[in-house]
Amino acid sequence: MAIIILEPDVNGRTQASIQESAAGHAEVGRMLAHVYQKVDMPLLQNPQEDPLPCRESVEETTAVSAHFSAQFHALYEQLAAYHARSAASLAETKLAPIDEEKGIEVEIRIGCQSFDRYPHCRHRIYYARRLTLQNSETLPALPFVRKLRIVQGSDPLQDFHFDRVRPVSLRVPLECLVHLPGAAEIDCPWLWEWLPVPAAGRPIRHFTRVWEGPWRDARHEFGAAMEKQEELLGGLRIPATLSKARLWFWQPRLACDDDQALAMPDLVAPAQQDPLSVGLRVLAAQLQELNLRAFVTEHLFPAPDAPSSAQWSRMRRLIIEFHPLRPDGSWYFVGPRGEDPHPEGFAISEADHYPPLQTTAEDEEVDEQWDEDPQGGEEVDYFPNVFRTEPLAERIEPLLSAFASAVKNMGALEEAELFAYLAWYPSESRADEYGDEAPYDSEKGVHRWGVRYLAGDGNGDEGPVQAAVQWQVGDWRPSQSVLDLFENLGRQEWLDFEFERERNIKPHIVA
């Protein structure tokens, strides 16, 4: 293992970055309102005479995490030092003071892995183990930071199957946030979840495998951190000032391209409720605005009989895009003829669902197969295989009911949406089976399926405006018991599907 730190003086680099931003603000007569930090990965050496092994060792991941962590510590420490400087010192060096009244936005952009020589083995460019923030409890408090934004440095939509992207522990945004006691907003456009790549050839499926064990563990760690904040987040809690969040856990592409016929893992067990949904439920109890894109269950929403402290009583605007896949490995939707190839998720085991630490016989076989024929000589259906267009009442209705019950207790609510994107892009064999009886032409693209609540404001031109519930569910109708919950919220409006050639990858962002 050979890791090169291209810029070892992380404190000096961070200090220079902060001062560059402060000087730019000062030039236009503004106080410092925005600080940008790029978190780089160390360069991995891959000499031709001694190339990197197929599999990354624990020691290598730990070393990368250490450099990753050092840059976070440098940012917090240098911001604290800058804040401590006197007004005279800043004026003398022509640097803008921090805007104490409005606070500043801190943007952290995380880069992808780089190499001195690109690896021949494709195992080395896909990562499963998540980077962690070491010694997070020692980060200084930064009460003047009002917004935290954490983004992936290179656009994952442009990366081929998310290559070179190192996923980050879902605890990291929380560990950063608890040291910002005045923070009002957190913005995370992608939190490193993605589904298996729909690929025909065995080699690509093998290289890009989403290892189920680390995926499950990350979600459980997030839930545990939210439920036991003081115990697991350095004795601190999420700041009471936090009121607004955009949390997008998975990143869609322009077209729905999942393979909906795959067996998927149960990311919930051994818990009884999805830990990530429960953790988000705890976080949302203090928010006024939430824009969420996640794999969730009905346990995201507070129960009607939950204590008042757990209710989302402050919520004004709520946007939730749920994935058609449930975290337990089942799906909210089935095919037009009831097709549901894998009705339950499979159990995750230590032996089979974690990446190996050494090169395996299968690795060597797939490497050889990739060199000879990337498709692996397989004759398979054209991918993707997107066919789940009909809601399954036994799975979707608990989610809808929980949403309606939660909305009822949100006295300050102005609007709320709960939706998923659906499409009909079947495999060749499935398309042949349907022929002219397909639910709709795949050329129509994708459409939203869901429900939207609009609160009445009583200020319409023709009199009071009543609260309304807008459904976009096609010809499907919920059971009467579920419908009753929504009828108690306002008048019901049934809207037609609106098809889009490509899905909107950036739906309405909470303002």
Buried (B, 14 or more C-beta within 10 A) or exposed (E): EEBEBEEEEBBEBBBEBBBEBBBBBBEEEEBBBBBBBBBBBBBBBBEEEEBBBBBBEEEBBEBBBBBBBBBBBBBBBBBBBBBEBEEEEBEEEEBBBBBEEEBBBBBBBBBBBBBEEEBBBBBBBBBBBBBBBBEBEEBEBBBBBBBBBBBBBBEBEEBEBBBBBBBBBBBBBBBBBBBBBBBBBBBBBBBBBBBBBBBBBBBBBBBBBBBBBBBBBBBBBBBBBBBEBEEBBBEBBBBEBBBBBBBBBBBBEBBBBBBBBBEBBBBBBEBEBBBBBBBBBBBBBBBBBBBBBBBBBBBBBBBBEBEEEBBBBBBBBBBBBBBBBBBBBBBBBBBBEEBBBBEEBBEBEEEEBBBEEEBBEEBEEBBEBBEEEBBBEEEBBEBBBBBBBBBBBEBBBBBBBBBBBBBBBBEEBBBBBBBBBBBBBBBEEBBEBBEEEBBBEBEBBBBBBBBBBBBEEEEEEEEEBEBBBBBBBBEEEBEEEBBEBBEEBBEEEEEEBEBBEEBEEEBEEBE
